[in-house]
Amino acid sequence: MIILDTGATRALADGHKTLNLLAGNMAHTPGDFLRIPALCLMQAESEDAGTAQRVLAFSSIVVDDLGTAASVTVGTMIRDGYGGADTCHALYCALPRPEFTGMSILLTDREQNFPPGVVTVDIDSPDMLGFY
């Protein structure tokens, strides 16, 4: 599962070349989606009007809702000092879940905001899509 945090969401909306290429490629792969945590989408929209409309125009984007269990866990993470609401929702989405197999990858422009053990990839790193 590939997750976009607030910074990656804003970058996609602003035309980040690599993220746009990724979103376009994923649209051609059935069952593959880029996930945006609802609180990251909310934060991105609050920072830049129209961000949500621009990213939701991609058919490969799905929003990870903040359900009951998620809201309790995210609230606990915020209280325990893991970051703001959007960062904690992205972190929650990156945790192992029964409905997703394999390791989650969190695309971000703020790798330092996530604890060790979370697989993060800087959206501006030259090897983001495996190119060196």
N, C-alpha and C positions, 0 to 999 in steps of 0.2 A: 504494500500500500504506500502510495506517495502522498504526503501531506504538505500543504503550503501554509506557512504561518502568515501573520499580518504583513510583514515586509515582503514576502514572496508574492502574496496576493496583490499588494499595491504595485509591485514591479510588473507582474503579469498584466494588470490593468493599464499600466503606463507603456506597454509595448516592449518589455524586456525580450530581447531577441531569442535567447536560449529557452526561456520559459514559454514563449509563444510557439517555438518549434516543438517543444515537448507536448504542449497542449494539443497542437495540431496533429502530431503523430499519434497521440493516445486516442484521438477521435476516430482513428482508423483501425483501432484494435478493440474488438468487441470484449466487453467486460472489464476493460482497464479504465480507471478514472483517476483524476487528481482530486483529492479531498481537501476541502477548506473547512476547518472547524467554524461553527456558527459565530463564536465570539471573535474569531480572527476576521471574519467577513464584516461583522458589526464594527469592529475597531477600524478596519481599513476604510469603510464607508464613512465613519465619523471623522476621519482625517482628510478624506478627499471625496467630495460628492461625485457620484456616478461610478465609483469603483465597482460596486456590486453589480451594476448593470453590465459593465464591460466584461467582467470575469464570468458572469453567468451566461453570457452569450456563447461561450465555448461549450460545445456538447460534451466535452470530456470532463467537465467540472461537476462535482456533486458537493453538497454541503452536509457536513457531519453535524447533526442536530445535538442540542444540549438536552438530553432526556433527564429523567429523574435520577438515575444512578450516576450519570455523568455530572450532573449539577452538584451532587453531594461530594463526589470525589474532587471535582475542580475547586469547590469551595474549601475543602480541606487543604488542597495544595496551596491555594492562595494564603490561607491562614498560616500554613507552615513555612511560608516565605519562598516558595518556588517562583514567584513572579506575579505579574498582573493576570487579569482574567483571560486575556487572549493567549498569553504565553502558557498558562496552565491548561487551557482547553487544547492547545496544540500538543502539549506534553501528554495529556490524557489520551488523545487520539493516537499517539505514537506507542502507547503501551500495548502489550499483547492482548488480543481479544479472541474469543472463541470463533467469531464469524470471519476472521481473517487469519490466514496461515502465512508463515514467513515473517520476515523482519520489515518493519515500517521504516521509511526514509522520510525525514523531515527536511524540506527545503526552506531555507531561511537566509536572511541577511544579518542575523544576530546569533551565530553559533554559540557565543559565550553565555547566552541566556538560558541554555539548557544544560542539565547535569550530565556528568559522564555516564556512558552506557546508552544514551539516546543517539541513534544514528542520524547525524545532521550533515547536510551538505550545503555549503555556502553557494548561493545562487550566482555569485560572480567568480567562483573558482573556475580555472580553465578546464578542469577535468569533470565538470558537473555532469556531462552526458557521456563520460567515458573517453573523451578526447584528451590526449596528453601533449 
